[in-house]
Amino acid sequence: MGEIKRISKAREAGELRLLTVVGARKDAGSSPTGIVGRSLARQLLAAGDRVRVIAEPGQLDDWPDAVELVQGSITRPLECAEAFTGVDGIFLAGAQPSTVQDALALARAAGVRRIVVLSSHGPEYEEAYPPETWFWLAIERAVERSGIEWTHIRPSAVMGSILEGTYPATGSDWPDTVKTELAVREAFLDEGHYPFIHEDDLAAVAVSALRDDDHVGGILEAVGLPLSTRSRVLSIARAIGRDIGAVELTPSISRANWRSRGWPDSGIDVTLYALEEYGARRAELTQWTLDQRPSVREIIGRPLRTYDDWAIENADRFR
């Protein structure tokens, strides 16, 4: 088993949920598993569950005291096999196609009842390509064939992604440039749009998928409405009480900036494509979001958190 970094006294009641957390990845479709996982842990504990986390180095801090924390990686599940013992449900985030079968074998042997996959919007596009090229779809299909109850969550971009350093590239340098220059530089400031969901709302969807039977065997589109880049900048400016200059860049210069920060061309390509696509088809794609059933609001039982909410909560990261 991976090194147990910290284990507090376990609760005597409540189902045990296992969350997996990996370091920041800049690949297209990757979500900030640390930010989402911490929110999910808090919400599960509040609901009376027990929580165990397999976390990679760099993701071991700032967890609630009641969490059982195991240092390891879901990408190498055989190294932390004992972490699956006694688990009722798994929030599977950050898995890799090459080792997901090992994780599923451990889950079956441990009698895990349900797996909730933090997926992406890639699978519906991957179906058009040969199976050996699949990533997200490979993980989803493996879980579906595992014999364990499953639910897939396909989220839009997560608001907190720019703090953890995961996809999307847009906004990834804002904490630095707003702090030092009170400025942002991006392509498609007004025309470009991108859909975002608050990490607490995404985590609340996962709570429902883990604890309720309504979503077994289903795909949940945990999506927020498209937002313009400028509107996000204005939300942060209001939160910190300062004007933020917004400089329009060409797509090629934005590409160079993002590449210098370590973003791969695949993630940059998807970012630029999405900014243009959501801008050009905003009415259509907004309606698609509103038409999803069950909607995020129906799943979590409250209105979604806004980008203004997120900016106020994280204002200190930009001061």
Secondary structure as UniProt FT lines:
FT   STRAND          4..6
FT   STRAND          16..21
FT   TURN            28..29
FT   HELIX           33..46
FT   TURN            47..48
FT   STRAND          50..55
FT   TURN            57..58
FT   TURN            65..66
FT   STRAND          68..71
FT   TURN            74..75
FT   HELIX           77..84
FT   TURN            85..86
FT   STRAND          89..92
FT   TURN            97..99
FT   HELIX           100..110
FT   STRAND          114..118
FT   HELIX           123..126
FT   TURN            127..128
FT   HELIX           131..133
FT   HELIX           136..144
FT   TURN            145..147
FT   STRAND          149..155
FT   STRAND          157..158
FT   TURN            159..160
FT   HELIX           161..164
FT   TURN            170..173
FT   HELIX           174..181
FT   STRAND          183..187
FT   TURN            189..191
FT   STRAND          193..197
FT   HELIX           199..211
FT   TURN            214..217
FT   STRAND          219..222
FT   STRAND          226..228
FT   HELIX           229..240
FT   STRAND          245..249
FT   HELIX           251..260
FT   TURN            261..262
FT   HELIX           265..280
FT   HELIX           282..291
FT   HELIX           296..300
FT   HELIX           307..313
FT   HELIX           315..318
//
